[in-house]
Amino acid sequence: AIRRRKTILLILLLALAAPLFMSLPAWDVPIFSQDTFAANQVINGLPVGAPVLVAVDYQHGYSGELDATAGAVLDHLFLRGAYLVLVSTQTTGPIQAEHLMALVNRQGPHQYQSPGQYTNLGYIPGGTVGLLSFASDPRQMFFADMQGKETWRAAPIADIRSVDQFALTIVITESPEVARAWVEQFQPHLKSKFLMMILSAQ
């Protein structure tokens, strides 16, 4: 029995040490893609205090996949001094948005607060029709945020009358249908402004 244990231990040690002697990596090194680089450049180019619209349009079941990426992007935006405006076309989206903000606050020695650094407007009802209505007149759809406070009083968004006045729009989703709706119904109203998407592997 002791000899068998020693043999198993020797095999395990050889298996662990083999990559070192063979000069092979244990796994592929992640590639910093051109899309990632382009997104990083867009965020780095934002002026301090720039209003950024973020659609938190993914279900809680995809949190394990999307939270890490979305959290890193939002933290980058905050560090650049952007002011975030959170919305969602999903009924659970506003709660998911607060979950995401709590995750961002746990990742570093900072506490991003509403309404000082972001505003959670909440749920956009009506599917594609509601999204088009929001794109056409964001002030008409939201008079108060999730905390019941008047929506458009925060300095970075006080002058916003149309969605093309947001410096950047980011959509976080796992759904091809949701992504398509934002492209078809919302993007034409952005004029020359960027629409960025954080998508799941599917």
C-alpha contacts under 8 A as a table, 3 or more apart, distances in Angstrom:
res1	aa1	res2	aa2	distance
1	A	4	R	5.10
1	A	5	R	6.34
2	I	5	R	5.13
2	I	6	K	6.27
3	R	6	K	5.14
3	R	7	T	6.21
4	R	7	T	5.07
4	R	8	I	6.27
5	R	8	I	5.12
5	R	9	L	6.11
6	K	9	L	5.02
6	K	10	L	6.10
7	T	10	L	5.11
7	T	11	I	6.26
8	I	11	I	5.14
8	I	12	L	6.24
9	L	12	L	5.16
9	L	13	L	6.19
10	L	13	L	5.16
10	L	14	L	6.15
11	I	14	L	5.15
11	I	15	A	6.17
12	L	15	A	5.08
12	L	16	L	6.24
13	L	16	L	5.13
13	L	17	A	6.07
14	L	17	A	5.08
14	L	18	A	5.82
15	A	18	A	5.35
15	A	19	P	7.91
16	L	19	P	6.99
17	A	20	L	5.47
17	A	21	F	6.72
18	A	21	F	5.36
18	A	22	M	6.06
19	P	22	M	5.07
19	P	23	S	5.81
19	P	24	L	5.11
19	P	25	P	6.50
19	P	26	A	6.52
20	L	23	S	5.32
20	L	24	L	6.81
21	F	24	L	8.00
25	P	28	D	6.84
32	F	36	T	6.39
32	F	37	F	6.86
33	S	36	T	5.20
33	S	37	F	6.26
34	Q	37	F	5.00
34	Q	38	A	6.04
35	D	38	A	5.05
35	D	39	A	6.17
36	T	39	A	5.15
36	T	40	N	6.14
37	F	40	N	5.06
37	F	41	Q	6.22
38	A	41	Q	5.09
38	A	42	V	6.29
39	A	42	V	5.13
39	A	43	I	6.37
39	A	196	M	7.51
40	N	43	I	5.31
40	N	44	N	6.14
41	Q	44	N	5.04
41	Q	45	G	6.13
42	V	45	G	5.16
42	V	46	L	6.72
43	I	46	L	5.41
43	I	76	H	7.62
43	I	77	L	6.54
43	I	80	R	7.55
44	N	80	R	6.92
46	L	50	A	6.38
46	L	80	R	7.28
46	L	82	A	7.50
46	L	167	A	7.27
47	P	50	A	5.56
47	P	80	R	7.71
47	P	81	G	7.67
47	P	82	A	7.58
48	V	80	R	6.29
48	V	81	G	4.75
48	V	82	A	5.93
49	G	81	G	5.28
49	G	82	A	4.74
49	G	83	Y	5.68
49	G	156	P	6.17
50	A	81	G	7.24
50	A	82	A	4.80
50	A	83	Y	5.88
50	A	156	P	6.83
50	A	166	F	7.45
50	A	167	A	5.99
51	P	82	A	5.93
51	P	83	Y	4.74
51	P	84	L	5.93
51	P	85	V	7.11
51	P	156	P	6.02
51	P	157	I	6.42
51	P	166	F	5.26
51	P	167	A	5.78
51	P	168	L	7.40
52	V	82	A	6.56
52	V	83	Y	6.00
52	V	84	L	4.92
52	V	85	V	6.07
52	V	166	F	5.46
52	V	167	A	5.67
52	V	168	L	5.01
52	V	169	T	5.86
52	V	170	I	7.67
53	L	84	L	5.94
53	L	85	V	4.80
53	L	86	L	6.10
53	L	87	V	7.56
53	L	166	F	6.40
53	L	168	L	6.34
53	L	169	T	4.67
53	L	170	I	6.23
54	V	84	L	6.69
54	V	85	V	5.97
54	V	86	L	4.87
54	V	87	V	6.31
54	V	169	T	5.86
54	V	170	I	4.77
54	V	171	V	5.91
54	V	172	I	7.60
55	A	86	L	5.85
55	A	87	V	4.88
55	A	88	S	5.12
55	A	89	T	7.78
55	A	169	T	7.79
55	A	170	I	6.15
55	A	171	V	4.64
55	A	172	I	6.01
56	V	86	L	6.87
56	V	87	V	6.27
56	V	88	S	5.27
56	V	93	G	5.78
56	V	94	P	7.45
56	V	96	Q	7.02
56	V	97	A	5.78
56	V	171	V	6.46
56	V	172	I	5.25
56	V	173	T	6.94
57	D	88	S	5.33
57	D	89	T	6.26
57	D	90	Q	5.87
57	D	93	G	5.81
57	D	171	V	6.91
57	D	172	I	5.55
57	D	173	T	4.87
57	D	174	E	7.76
57	D	178	V	7.53
58	Y	62	Y	6.74
58	Y	63	S	7.83
58	Y	90	Q	7.49
58	Y	93	G	6.89
58	Y	96	Q	7.84
58	Y	172	I	6.40
58	Y	173	T	4.49
58	Y	174	E	5.70
58	Y	175	S	7.38
59	Q	62	Y	5.74
59	Q	63	S	7.21
59	Q	90	Q	7.94
59	Q	92	T	7.23
59	Q	93	G	7.34
59	Q	96	Q	7.64
59	Q	173	T	7.98
59	Q	174	E	7.72
60	H	63	S	5.21
60	H	96	Q	6.71
61	G	64	G	7.31
62	Y	65	E	5.49
62	Y	66	L	6.13
62	Y	67	D	7.96
62	Y	174	E	7.26
62	Y	200	S	7.96
63	S	66	L	5.18
63	S	67	D	5.01
64	G	67	D	6.02
64	G	68	A	7.42
65	E	68	A	6.84
65	E	69	T	7.76
65	E	200	S	6.81
66	L	69	T	5.54
66	L	70	A	5.92
66	L	172	I	7.81
66	L	198	I	7.79
66	L	199	L	7.46
66	L	200	S	6.45
67	D	70	A	5.21
67	D	71	G	5.58
67	D	100	L	6.62
67	D	103	L	7.88
68	A	71	G	5.17
68	A	72	A	6.20
69	T	72	A	5.29
69	T	73	V	6.38
69	T	198	I	7.59
70	A	73	V	5.15
70	A	74	L	6.14
70	A	100	L	7.91
70	A	172	I	7.14
70	A	198	I	6.85
71	G	74	L	5.17
71	G	75	D	6.05
71	G	100	L	6.53
71	G	101	M	7.63
71	G	103	L	6.83
71	G	104	V	5.40
72	A	75	D	5.15
72	A	76	H	6.18
72	A	104	V	7.48
73	V	76	H	5.05
73	V	77	L	6.28
74	L	77	L	4.97
74	L	78	F	6.25
74	L	104	V	7.33
75	D	78	F	5.09
75	D	79	L	6.13
75	D	104	V	6.22
76	H	79	L	5.11
76	H	80	R	6.27
77	L	80	R	5.09
77	L	81	G	6.49
77	L	82	A	5.40
78	F	81	G	4.96
78	F	82	A	5.30
78	F	83	Y	7.14
78	F	112	Y	7.96
78	F	117	Q	7.81
79	L	82	A	7.50
82	A	117	Q	7.75
83	Y	117	Q	5.33
83	Y	118	Y	5.45
83	Y	156	P	6.64
84	L	117	Q	6.70
84	L	118	Y	4.52
84	L	119	T	6.33
85	V	118	Y	5.74
85	V	119	T	4.90
85	V	120	N	5.94
85	V	121	L	6.88
86	L	94	P	7.79
86	L	97	A	7.00
86	L	118	Y	7.51
86	L	119	T	6.12
86	L	120	N	4.59
86	L	121	L	5.84
86	L	122	G	6.96
87	V	93	G	7.46
87	V	94	P	6.79
87	V	120	N	6.35
87	V	121	L	5.47
87	V	122	G	5.11
87	V	123	Y	6.10
87	V	124	I	6.95
88	S	91	T	7.47
88	S	93	G	5.08
88	S	94	P	6.33
88	S	122	G	6.24
88	S	123	Y	5.07
88	S	124	I	5.84
89	T	93	G	6.94
89	T	123	Y	5.73
89	T	124	I	4.83
89	T	125	P	6.37
89	T	127	G	6.61
89	T	131	L	7.34
90	Q	93	G	4.89
90	Q	94	P	7.92
90	Q	123	Y	6.63
90	Q	124	I	7.54
91	T	94	P	7.26
91	T	123	Y	6.13
92	T	95	I	5.66
92	T	96	Q	6.26
93	G	96	Q	4.86
93	G	97	A	6.00
93	G	122	G	7.40
93	G	123	Y	6.81
94	P	97	A	4.99
94	P	98	E	6.50
94	P	120	N	7.03
94	P	121	L	7.83
94	P	122	G	4.91
94	P	123	Y	6.23
94	P	146	M	7.94
95	I	98	E	5.20
95	I	99	H	6.26
96	Q	99	H	4.92
96	Q	100	L	6.16
97	A	100	L	5.02
97	A	101	M	6.28
97	A	120	N	7.61
98	E	101	M	5.00
98	E	102	A	6.16
98	E	120	N	7.96
99	H	102	A	5.14
99	H	103	L	6.30
100	L	103	L	5.01
100	L	104	V	6.32
101	M	104	V	5.04
101	M	105	N	6.26
101	M	112	Y	7.67
102	A	105	N	5.10
102	A	106	R	6.30
103	L	106	R	5.11
103	L	107	Q	6.38
104	V	107	Q	5.25
104	V	108	G	7.25
105	N	108	G	6.10
105	N	109	P	7.44
105	N	110	H	5.91
105	N	111	Q	5.25
105	N	112	Y	6.41
106	R	109	P	7.61
106	R	110	H	7.95
112	Y	116	G	7.79
112	Y	117	Q	6.08
112	Y	118	Y	7.60
113	Q	116	G	5.58
113	Q	117	Q	5.58
113	Q	118	Y	6.57
114	S	117	Q	5.73
114	S	118	Y	4.99
114	S	119	T	5.59
114	S	120	N	7.67
115	P	118	Y	5.22
115	P	119	T	5.24
115	P	154	A	7.04
116	G	119	T	7.97
116	G	154	A	7.53
119	T	145	D	6.80
119	T	151	T	7.70
120	N	145	D	5.83
120	N	146	M	5.81
121	L	142	F	6.81
121	L	144	A	7.05
121	L	145	D	4.41
121	L	146	M	5.75
121	L	151	T	7.26
122	G	145	D	6.63
122	G	146	M	5.81
124	I	127	G	7.62
124	I	130	G	6.16
124	I	131	L	6.60
124	I	134	F	7.48
124	I	141	M	7.99
125	P	130	G	5.45
125	P	131	L	7.70
126	G	129	V	5.55
126	G	130	G	4.22
126	G	131	L	7.21
127	G	130	G	5.29
127	G	131	L	6.26
128	T	131	L	4.96
128	T	132	L	6.12
128	T	181	A	6.18
128	T	185	Q	6.82
129	V	132	L	5.14
129	V	133	S	6.20
130	G	133	S	4.94
130	G	134	F	6.14
131	L	134	F	5.08
131	L	135	A	6.13
131	L	181	A	7.97
131	L	182	W	7.62
131	L	185	Q	6.67
131	L	186	F	6.88
132	L	135	A	4.99
132	L	136	S	6.13
132	L	185	Q	5.29
132	L	186	F	6.20
133	S	136	S	5.08
133	S	137	D	6.19
133	S	138	P	7.52
133	S	141	M	7.56
134	F	137	D	5.26
134	F	138	P	4.61
134	F	139	R	7.94
134	F	140	Q	7.70
134	F	141	M	6.10
135	A	138	P	6.08
135	A	162	S	7.37
135	A	163	V	6.04
135	A	185	Q	7.58
135	A	186	F	5.58
135	A	189	H	6.42
136	S	162	S	7.00
136	S	163	V	7.62
136	S	189	H	7.25
137	D	140	Q	5.56
137	D	141	M	6.97
137	D	161	R	7.21
137	D	162	S	6.14
137	D	163	V	7.73
138	P	141	M	5.51
138	P	142	F	6.59
138	P	161	R	7.17
138	P	162	S	6.47
138	P	163	V	6.87
139	R	142	F	5.49
139	R	143	F	6.65
139	R	152	W	7.71
139	R	161	R	6.76
140	Q	143	F	7.01
142	F	145	D	7.17
142	F	151	T	6.81
143	F	150	E	5.99
143	F	151	T	5.53
143	F	152	W	7.64
144	A	147	Q	7.60
144	A	148	G	5.23
144	A	149	K	5.15
144	A	150	E	4.44
144	A	151	T	4.50
145	D	148	G	5.25
145	D	149	K	5.52
145	D	150	E	6.47
145	D	151	T	5.25
146	M	149	K	7.47
150	E	153	R	6.35
151	T	154	A	7.48
152	W	157	I	5.91
152	W	158	A	5.04
152	W	159	D	8.00
152	W	160	I	7.93
153	R	157	I	7.13
153	R	158	A	5.25
154	A	157	I	5.77
154	A	158	A	5.72
155	A	158	A	5.11
155	A	159	D	7.86
156	P	159	D	7.55
157	I	160	I	5.29
160	I	163	V	7.41
160	I	165	Q	5.97
160	I	166	F	7.60
161	R	165	Q	7.32
162	S	165	Q	5.82
163	V	166	F	5.67
163	V	189	H	6.78
163	V	190	L	6.24
164	D	167	A	7.45
164	D	189	H	6.31
164	D	190	L	4.29
164	D	191	K	6.32
164	D	192	S	7.86
164	D	193	K	6.44
165	Q	190	L	7.98
166	F	169	T	6.88
166	F	193	K	7.77
167	A	193	K	6.55
167	A	194	F	7.65
168	L	193	K	6.23
168	L	194	F	5.38
168	L	195	L	6.44
168	L	196	M	7.60
169	T	193	K	7.91
169	T	194	F	6.32
169	T	195	L	4.92
169	T	196	M	6.10
170	I	195	L	5.91
170	I	196	M	4.65
170	I	197	M	5.47
170	I	198	I	7.33
171	V	179	A	7.45
171	V	182	W	7.83
171	V	195	L	7.61
171	V	196	M	6.32
171	V	197	M	4.73
171	V	198	I	6.17
172	I	197	M	5.86
172	I	198	I	4.69
172	I	199	L	6.04
173	T	176	P	7.98
173	T	178	V	7.04
173	T	179	A	6.80
173	T	197	M	7.68
173	T	198	I	6.54
173	T	199	L	5.39
173	T	200	S	6.83
174	E	199	L	5.60
174	E	200	S	4.91
174	E	201	A	7.92
174	E	202	Q	7.06
175	S	178	V	5.26
175	S	179	A	6.28
176	P	179	A	5.09
176	P	180	R	6.04
177	E	180	R	5.07
177	E	181	A	6.18
178	V	181	A	5.07
178	V	182	W	6.43
179	A	182	W	5.33
179	A	183	V	6.39
179	A	197	M	7.91
180	R	183	V	5.08
180	R	184	E	6.02
181	A	184	E	5.18
181	A	185	Q	5.60
181	A	186	F	7.35
182	W	185	Q	5.48
182	W	186	F	4.96
182	W	187	Q	6.37
183	V	186	F	5.79
183	V	187	Q	5.00
183	V	188	P	7.67
184	E	187	Q	6.31
184	E	188	P	7.16
185	Q	188	P	6.89
186	F	189	H	5.75
186	F	190	L	7.18
187	Q	190	L	5.27
187	Q	191	K	7.54
187	Q	195	L	6.76
188	P	191	K	6.16
190	L	193	K	5.31
190	L	194	F	7.41
190	L	195	L	7.90
199	L	202	Q	7.86
